[in-house]
Amino acid sequence: MKSIRLAAACLLLGGCATSSLVLLPDDEGHQGSVAVLEADGKSSESIISQGNSRTKLGEANANPQPLGEKGLKPEEAALLTSLPPPAKSFTLYFDQGTTTPTLESQSVLNALRAEIASRSGPQVEVTGHTDTVGSEEDNDRLSTQRAEEVLNWLVSQGFDRSLMLASGRGERDLKEPSIDNFSSATNRRVEVIVR
Amino acid sequence: MFRTPIAIGLTALMIASPAFAEIARIKQSSGIAFVERNSQQLKPAPGLQLLAGDRLVTGKDGRMSLTFVDNTRFAVGPNSRIAVSEFQYDKTRQKGSFLTQVDRGSLAVSSGKIAKSDRDAMKVRTPNTLLGVRGTKFIVEVPE
């Protein structure tokens, strides 16, 4: 009787609720998992891997319950809606030995500009790459120049320099693995991540 | 005479401590919300750069959203107190470690590259639990 009254008081006041975890699939529909490493001060080996489930935390043996027809609480749905948009990647390709984007990449620049403009508090990471033609030192320099070329273009379009970071990786991160001194249009690129 | 060792000590601290590097950026906020850094309270305007150790605090109806440099995304709900206790990320190797402490409130997470890099590289602590995140989207709620 006492416990029923306590439970009723908890429901009324919302004060005795315990911590909980709602596990969901990611944006691509993949289901990951969350391990309970410690519960109530003791180590645990429970793994929660059931998607669309709710688990009370603090118990050594996690017992996920399906969200069922009721689904998410309104405040949980609101929280998910306020997650920022996922990071988006863009790749621009360059003519051999130059910092000039290929003709086809011009439209990517426009898409990039639109994406940055659409975001609140954006951060832009610009990384330049080369193929394996030429020396490593020259390619480090060229890859940095390619990244800076893109960054400077974005600045010319009105974006603040403080939003962006440019760096060059030379021929260290080949998209298409190749022997030395191999001309590759795939590897001559600048990758841009917009967050 | 004591100046040189102190200067060297400071330089070493700045190089060793990743706390000076940007770890995330505020995207949006509303209601009563602020970022606590040491004893300062910062307004979470869009674009504010966060550092490791920062605390995200919201009042009734307060909200905040942010994206980390490893692509992890956070949405903080009302009446929350959440600390990013530890955040290290090596952009080149796409590896790192990430510990978030949820003292109270609610937090939605869409995990990023750190969670994918090594088993339990991303952890979330609540007052009674330590969780290891293995690449997914989830909500942690800690009532007062």
Interface residues (C-beta under 8 A of the other chain):
Chain A: G14 G15 A17 T18 S19 S20 L21 V22 L23 L24 P25 D26 D27 H30 Q31 G32 S33 V34 A35 V36 L37 E38 A39 D40 G41 L57 G58 E75 E76 A78 L79 L80 S82 L83 P84 P86 A87 R119 S120 G121 P122 Q123 E125 L163 R169 I193 R195
Chain B: E22 R25 I26 K27 Q28 A45 P46 G47 L48 R63 S65 L66 T67 V69 N71 R73 F74 A75 G77 P78 K91 T92 V102 S106 L107 A108 S110 S111 G112 A115 D120 K123 T126 P127 N128 T129 L130 L131 G132 V133 R134 G135 T136 K137 F138 I139 V140 E141 V142 P143 E144
